Amino acid sequence: MTTAVYESDPSSVHAAGRRVAQFADQIFTHLPRADQRRWAGAYLLGLLAVEGRKSVRSLAAAVTDSPTASQSMHRFVNASPWEWQPARAELARWVEQRLRPTAWTVGTAVVPKRGNQSCGVHRRFDPAHGRTVNCQVGMGLFLAEGRCQIPVDWHLHLPGEWADERLRSRARIPDGVRPVPDWVHVLAFADSLAASLSTPLPLVTDLRCFDQGERLLHGLRRRGHDFLVAVPENLPVVLPLPGRNPRGSDVAPLVSARRFLNAHGEAARTVLATSHGGVTGAKRVLTAVVGLPHGSYAQRFCRLFAEYPADGRGTSALWLTSLMQQPLDELTELAGAHAWTPGAVRRMEGGFGLQDFEGRSYPGWHRHVTLVSAASAYSRLADAEPAPTTHPALRTASPGGPLPLRPQGGPLGLPAPRR
C-alpha cells in the first residue's frame, strides 16, 4: 500500500510538495530544463498520492486542475527527450546513503498486456497466474538490507521476435539494444551498479532461475564482482589444489557440487542464523572450499555450503560464494535476501504503478519505471538520515519552492514539455 502524501492540513500538503520537489531536483538534476524537473516532481507526487490504478489522468488530477496537464504529463514520459540512466545512478547513490545495503538482488515483473503493440510484448507462462499470458517482462535491480529492498535499475526483456526492424522502429528501440538472455542483463546490472556505488556489494540470487546460469557465474567471476548464489546440485566443481600449475588444474576430475560437499565438506557445525523464511534458529552448516573449472587461476576458489535444520532432517539449497572471508552465520543470513525480492516486486506493482504504464515505446517504459522506482525509494527512505560519504558523485538536494498541489485549489502552472 502506497503512502499518500495528502493530509487535511494545508501546511502539511505544501510541506509534502516541497520535499518531493527537492527530491526530484536531486534525482533528476541532469535534466536540462526546469520544467522537466518540475514535471518529474509532479509525476512522483501523483504516484505517492493516488491510490489504486495510477493512470496519467489520475496522476495529473491529483496535483492540478489544469485540463491539459494529463496530456503534458504523458508527453513528458513518452516524448520529451531525456535520459533515464543518469537518474537511476543518482537514485542508487541516494538509496545507498540511507539504506546501507548489504547486497543486491534481481526481481522479475510480469506485466499483462492487451494486444501486441507494447514494446517487448510476448506470450509466456506466468507461474504466479498458472497460465500463459500476453505480457511485458521487466527485470529489476534491488538494493537490499534484509527485508527492505529498493529498485534502482531496470531492463526490459526483449524476446527474439523483437529483433524485427519494423517492431523496433515502431517501439523506438535504440539500435544498440538487442534481444539477449537474462544472464546478460544481470551482468549489465553488475557493471552499472559498480560504477554508481561507493562500496561494492555482492549479488544474492538463485542461479537456478536463469537459463545458462553457469555463464552468469563465469561472467561475474571474470569481472571481479562478488556473489552469493544458490546453485544446481549438478554444478561442476573441482578439488582445489593450490600447489598445482593453473593449466594443470584443468585436468582435475569434475564432480557435482552436492557430491563434492558430501565427500569433502568440513565437519558439520552449528550456527545461529536467520533462515530464508525469516525465522531465527540453530542451523547445521556443511561447508567446503571448491575450485571452479575455466577462468584464471585466481578466480577459481569459492566457498560452497548448505544449511540444514539442527535435527539433520531434510535437504537444503547449495550456495556458492566468492566471499571467502565472511563468517558462516553472516553468509547464511545474507543468503536470505533474495527471498524478499518477489514481495518487493509485488509492492511496486500494487503500490507504485509498475504495471500502469499506458504508452507503448521503449523510452516511455524506461522513464515510467525510473519514476516508479524513485517514488518507491522516497516512500521508504525519505525520513532516513543519510550516512556521511565522500563519494564524489553524491550531491545534496538543492532547495526549491513548493510544488503547487490540487488540494489548494490552484492549477499546477507547469508549461507543457517541448516536443
KAGI-V679792 format. One record per residue. N is the residue number from 1. RES is the residue in three letters. SS is DSSP state (H for helix, E for strand, C for the rest). PHI is phi in whole degrees, -180 to 180 (* if undefined). D_LAST is the distance of its C-alpha to the last C-alpha in Angstrom with 1 decimal. Layout:
[[N/RES/SS/PHI/D_LAST] [N/RES/SS/PHI/D_LAST]]
This chain:
[[1/MET/C/*/34.8] [2/THR/C/-73/32.0] [3/THR/C/-93/32.9] [4/ALA/C/-70/31.6] [5/VAL/C/-96/30.7] [6/TYR/C/-83/31.7] [7/GLU/C/-138/35.2] [8/SER/C/-71/37.1] [9/ASP/C/-77/37.5] [10/PRO/H/-58/34.6] [11/SER/H/-65/35.2] [12/SER/H/-67/34.8] [13/VAL/H/-63/31.4] [14/HIS/H/-64/30.2] [15/ALA/H/-63/31.7] [16/ALA/H/-62/29.9] [17/GLY/H/-62/26.6] [18/ARG/H/-63/27.4] [19/ARG/H/-65/28.5] [20/VAL/H/-65/25.4] [21/ALA/H/-62/23.2] [22/GLN/H/-65/25.4] [23/PHE/H/-62/25.3] [24/ALA/H/-62/21.5] [25/ASP/H/-60/21.6] [26/GLN/H/-76/23.9] [27/ILE/H/-69/22.5] [28/PHE/C/-109/18.9] [29/THR/C/-64/20.1] [30/HIS/C/-76/18.4] [31/LEU/C/-65/14.8] [32/PRO/C/-75/14.2] [33/ARG/C/-119/13.0] [34/ALA/H/-64/15.2] [35/ASP/H/-67/12.8] [36/GLN/H/-66/11.8] [37/ARG/H/-65/15.6] [38/ARG/H/-71/16.4] [39/TRP/H/-67/14.2] [40/ALA/H/-61/16.1] [41/GLY/H/-63/19.3] [42/ALA/H/-65/18.6] [43/TYR/H/-63/18.1] [44/LEU/H/-61/21.3] [45/LEU/H/-63/23.2] [46/GLY/H/-64/22.5] [47/LEU/H/-61/23.7] [48/LEU/H/-77/26.8] [49/ALA/H/-95/27.6] [50/VAL/C/-82/27.2] [51/GLU/C/-90/30.2] [52/GLY/C/77/30.2] [53/ARG/C/-64/27.2] [54/LYS/C/-108/23.9] [55/SER/C/-74/21.4] [56/VAL/H/-60/18.0] [57/ARG/H/-62/19.7] [58/SER/H/-71/22.7] [59/LEU/H/-63/20.8] [60/ALA/H/-65/18.9] [61/ALA/H/-64/22.2] [62/ALA/H/-73/24.1] [63/VAL/H/-119/22.3] [64/THR/C/-160/21.4] [65/ASP/C/-93/22.6] [66/SER/C/-63/19.3] [67/PRO/C/-71/18.8] [68/THR/C/-101/15.0] [69/ALA/H/-64/15.0] [70/SER/H/-64/15.2] [71/GLN/H/-66/12.2] [72/SER/H/-67/10.2] [73/MET/H/-66/12.2] [74/HIS/H/-61/11.6] [75/ARG/H/-65/7.8] [76/PHE/H/-58/9.0] [77/VAL/H/-81/11.5] [78/ASN/H/-97/10.2] [79/ALA/C/-121/6.6] [80/SER/C/-65/6.0] [81/PRO/C/-77/8.1] [82/TRP/C/-143/11.4] [83/GLU/C/-87/15.0] [84/TRP/C/-93/17.4] [85/GLN/H/-65/20.7] [86/PRO/H/-61/21.0] [87/ALA/H/-65/20.7] [88/ARG/H/-68/23.3] [89/ALA/H/-64/25.6] [90/GLU/H/-66/25.5] [91/LEU/H/-63/26.2] [92/ALA/H/-60/29.1] [93/ARG/H/-68/30.6] [94/TRP/H/-64/30.2] [95/VAL/H/-66/32.0] [96/GLU/H/-58/34.6] [97/GLN/H/-63/35.6] [98/ARG/H/-101/36.2] [99/LEU/H/-87/37.3] [100/ARG/C/54/39.6] [101/PRO/C/-65/39.0] [102/THR/C/-109/41.9] [103/ALA/E/-164/40.1] [104/TRP/E/-130/37.0] [105/THR/E/-130/36.9] [106/VAL/E/-123/34.9] [107/GLY/E/-120/34.0] [108/THR/E/-116/32.8] [109/ALA/E/-114/30.7] [110/VAL/E/-100/31.1] [111/VAL/E/-111/28.4] [112/PRO/E/-60/29.7] [113/LYS/C/-138/27.3] [114/ARG/C/-95/27.8] [115/GLY/C/75/27.2] [116/ASN/C/-127/26.2] [117/GLN/C/-93/22.4] [118/SER/C/-71/21.4] [119/CYS/C/-59/21.2] [120/GLY/C/80/24.7] [121/VAL/C/-66/26.5] [122/HIS/E/-164/30.2] [123/ARG/E/-103/33.6] [124/ARG/E/-157/35.8] [125/PHE/E/-80/38.7] [126/ASP/E/-109/37.8] [127/PRO/C/-59/41.0] [128/ALA/C/-64/39.8] [129/HIS/C/-97/39.7] [130/GLY/C/70/42.5] [131/ARG/E/-157/40.9] [132/THR/E/-82/38.4] [133/VAL/E/-128/34.9] [134/ASN/E/-88/31.6] [135/CYS/E/-159/29.3] [136/GLN/E/-101/27.0] [137/VAL/E/-128/28.8] [138/GLY/E/-108/27.4] [139/MET/E/-111/29.5] [140/GLY/E/-114/29.4] [141/LEU/E/-99/31.0] [142/PHE/E/-115/32.9] [143/LEU/E/-82/34.6] [144/ALA/E/-127/38.0] [145/GLU/E/-136/40.8] [146/GLY/C/64/43.1] [147/ARG/C/-74/41.6] [148/CYS/E/-80/38.6] [149/GLN/E/-135/35.8] [150/ILE/E/-122/32.2] [151/PRO/E/-76/29.4] [152/VAL/E/-131/27.5] [153/ASP/E/-157/26.2] [154/TRP/E/-144/25.4] [155/HIS/E/-127/25.6] [156/LEU/E/-99/24.8] [157/HIS/C/-70/27.9] [158/LEU/C/-114/27.3] [159/PRO/C/-69/30.5] [160/GLY/H/-57/31.8] [161/GLU/H/-66/30.4] [162/TRP/H/-85/26.8] [163/ALA/H/-82/27.8] [164/ASP/C/-64/27.2] [165/GLU/H/-66/24.5] [166/ARG/H/-67/23.4] [167/LEU/H/-66/22.9] [168/ARG/H/-66/21.1] [169/SER/H/-65/18.6] [170/ARG/H/-63/17.9] [171/ALA/H/-92/17.5] [172/ARG/C/58/15.5] [173/ILE/C/-84/18.5] [174/PRO/C/-60/18.8] [175/ASP/C/-59/21.7] [176/GLY/C/-79/23.8] [177/VAL/C/-99/23.9] [178/ARG/C/-130/26.9] [179/PRO/C/-61/29.2] [180/VAL/C/-139/31.7] [181/PRO/C/-65/34.5] [182/ASP/H/-58/34.2] [183/TRP/H/-65/36.3] [184/VAL/H/-68/33.9] [185/HIS/H/-60/31.2] [186/VAL/H/-66/33.8] [187/LEU/H/-63/34.7] [188/ALA/H/-65/31.0] [189/PHE/H/-56/31.0] [190/ALA/H/-59/34.2] [191/ASP/H/-67/32.9] [192/SER/H/-69/29.7] [193/LEU/H/-68/31.8] [194/ALA/H/-61/34.5] [195/ALA/H/-80/32.0] [196/SER/H/-94/30.6] [197/LEU/C/-92/33.9] [198/SER/C/-82/36.7] [199/THR/C/-126/39.4] [200/PRO/C/-63/39.5] [201/LEU/C/-126/39.8] [202/PRO/E/-82/41.5] [203/LEU/E/-80/39.9] [204/VAL/E/-118/41.8] [205/THR/E/-160/41.5] [206/ASP/E/-104/43.5] [207/LEU/H/-63/43.6] [208/ARG/H/-71/45.1] [209/CYS/H/-83/41.8] [210/PHE/C/-110/40.3] [211/ASP/C/-67/41.2] [212/GLN/C/58/42.7] [213/GLY/H/-59/43.0] [214/GLU/H/-64/45.4] [215/ARG/H/-69/42.7] [216/LEU/H/-63/40.6] [217/LEU/H/-60/43.8] [218/HIS/H/-67/44.5] [219/GLY/H/-64/41.0] [220/LEU/H/-62/41.2] [221/ARG/H/-64/44.6] [222/ARG/H/-62/43.5] [223/ARG/H/-83/40.6] [224/GLY/C/79/42.9] [225/HIS/C/-89/41.1] [226/ASP/C/-73/43.4] [227/PHE/E/-153/43.7] [228/LEU/E/-143/45.8] [229/VAL/E/-130/45.6] [230/ALA/E/-75/47.6] [231/VAL/E/-125/49.0] [232/PRO/C/-64/50.8] [233/GLU/C/-64/54.5] [234/ASN/C/-95/54.9] [235/LEU/C/-58/52.7] [236/PRO/E/-74/54.8] [237/VAL/E/-134/56.1] [238/VAL/E/-132/59.0] [239/LEU/C/-72/61.7] [240/PRO/C/-72/60.6] [241/LEU/C/-127/63.2] [242/PRO/C/-58/62.4] [243/GLY/C/-84/65.2] [244/ARG/C/-85/64.2] [245/ASN/C/-59/62.5] [246/PRO/C/-52/58.8] [247/ARG/C/-70/59.3] [248/GLY/H/-67/62.4] [249/SER/H/-66/60.7] [250/ASP/H/-70/58.9] [251/VAL/H/-88/62.2] [252/ALA/C/-64/62.7] [253/PRO/C/-66/62.7] [254/LEU/C/-82/59.7] [255/VAL/E/-143/60.2] [256/SER/E/-68/58.0] [257/ALA/H/-59/56.6] [258/ARG/H/-64/58.6] [259/ARG/H/-65/61.8] [260/PHE/H/-62/61.4] [261/LEU/H/-64/60.9] [262/ASN/H/-64/63.9] [263/ALA/H/-88/66.1] [264/HIS/H/-121/65.0] [265/GLY/C/-65/63.4] [266/GLU/C/-64/65.0] [267/ALA/C/-54/67.3] [268/ALA/C/-56/65.3] [269/ARG/E/-129/64.6] [270/THR/E/-110/63.4] [271/VAL/E/-127/60.5] [272/LEU/E/-97/59.0] [273/ALA/E/-141/55.4] [274/THR/E/-91/52.6] [275/SER/C/-76/52.3] [276/HIS/C/-66/49.2] [277/GLY/C/-88/49.9] [278/GLY/C/87/49.9] [279/VAL/C/-102/53.7] [280/THR/E/-90/55.6] [281/GLY/E/-178/59.0] [282/ALA/E/-78/61.2] [283/LYS/E/-131/60.0] [284/ARG/E/-87/62.0] [285/VAL/E/-121/60.0] [286/LEU/E/-108/61.1] [287/THR/E/-142/59.5] [288/ALA/E/-157/59.9] [289/VAL/E/-91/58.4] [290/VAL/E/-124/57.3] [291/GLY/E/-105/56.3] [292/LEU/C/-111/53.4] [293/PRO/C/-69/53.7] [294/HIS/C/74/51.6] [295/GLY/C/82/49.7] [296/SER/C/-74/51.2] [297/TYR/H/-61/54.4] [298/ALA/H/-66/52.8] [299/GLN/H/-91/50.3] [300/ARG/C/-76/53.0] [301/PHE/E/-89/54.3] [302/CYS/E/-139/52.9] [303/ARG/E/-102/54.4] [304/LEU/E/-108/54.9] [305/PHE/E/-152/55.9] [306/ALA/E/-143/56.3] [307/GLU/E/-113/57.2] [308/TYR/E/-129/59.6] [309/PRO/E/-57/61.1] [310/ALA/C/-61/64.0] [311/ASP/C/-81/66.4] [312/GLY/C/82/65.5] [313/ARG/C/-89/64.4] [314/GLY/C/83/61.4] [315/THR/C/-117/59.0] [316/SER/C/-142/55.9] [317/ALA/C/-65/52.8] [318/LEU/E/-93/53.1] [319/TRP/E/-119/50.9] [320/LEU/E/-126/50.4] [321/THR/E/-142/49.1] [322/SER/C/-89/48.8] [323/LEU/C/-83/49.6] [324/MET/C/-66/53.3] [325/GLN/C/-95/54.3] [326/GLN/C/-74/52.8] [327/PRO/C/-60/55.5] [328/LEU/H/-62/55.9] [329/ASP/H/-66/55.4] [330/GLU/H/-70/52.0] [331/LEU/H/-66/51.0] [332/THR/H/-67/52.0] [333/GLU/H/-70/50.0] [334/LEU/H/-63/47.0] [335/ALA/H/-60/47.2] [336/GLY/H/-74/46.5] [337/ALA/H/-59/42.9] [338/HIS/H/-68/41.5] [339/ALA/H/-69/43.3] [340/TRP/H/-91/41.0] [341/THR/H/-67/37.7] [342/PRO/H/-57/37.6] [343/GLY/H/-66/38.0] [344/ALA/H/-66/35.1] [345/VAL/H/-65/32.9] [346/ARG/H/-62/34.2] [347/ARG/H/-64/33.4] [348/MET/H/-65/29.8] [349/GLU/H/-71/29.8] [350/GLY/H/-86/31.7] [351/GLY/H/-110/30.6] [352/PHE/C/-132/27.0] [353/GLY/C/78/25.2] [354/LEU/C/-58/25.2] [355/GLN/C/-93/25.7] [356/ASP/C/-102/23.3] [357/PHE/C/-66/19.9] [358/GLU/C/-99/18.7] [359/GLY/C/-85/16.2] [360/ARG/C/-124/17.5] [361/SER/C/-90/15.7] [362/TYR/H/-65/17.3] [363/PRO/H/-63/14.5] [364/GLY/H/-62/14.1] [365/TRP/H/-61/17.9] [366/HIS/H/-67/18.3] [367/ARG/H/-67/16.0] [368/HIS/H/-61/17.8] [369/VAL/H/-69/21.2] [370/THR/H/-65/20.5] [371/LEU/H/-67/19.9] [372/VAL/H/-62/22.9] [373/SER/H/-64/25.0] [374/ALA/H/-63/24.3] [375/ALA/H/-63/25.3] [376/SER/H/-63/28.4] [377/ALA/H/-63/29.4] [378/TYR/H/-63/29.0] [379/SER/H/-59/31.1] [380/ARG/H/-87/33.9] [381/LEU/H/-125/33.9] [382/ALA/C/-60/32.6] [383/ASP/C/-92/36.2] [384/ALA/C/-78/37.6] [385/GLU/C/-78/38.8] [386/PRO/C/-69/37.1] [387/ALA/C/-79/39.7] [388/PRO/C/-60/40.3] [389/THR/C/-152/38.8] [390/THR/C/-111/38.6] [391/HIS/C/-59/35.6] [392/PRO/C/-64/33.8] [393/ALA/C/-89/30.3] [394/LEU/C/-76/31.0] [395/ARG/C/-134/29.7] [396/THR/C/-92/30.4] [397/ALA/C/-66/27.9] [398/SER/C/-79/27.0] [399/PRO/C/-65/28.1] [400/GLY/C/-144/25.5] [401/GLY/C/-77/25.8] [402/PRO/C/-66/26.1] [403/LEU/C/-81/23.1] [404/PRO/C/-59/23.7] [405/LEU/C/-119/25.0] [406/ARG/H/-59/25.6] [407/PRO/H/-58/29.4] [408/GLN/H/-83/29.7] [409/GLY/C/93/28.6] [410/GLY/C/-101/25.7] [411/PRO/C/-70/21.9] [412/LEU/C/-67/19.8] [413/GLY/C/76/18.2] [414/LEU/C/-93/14.9] [415/PRO/C/-70/11.9] [416/ALA/C/-68/8.9] [417/PRO/C/-58/6.4] [418/ARG/C/-71/3.7] [419/ARG/C/-77/0.0]]
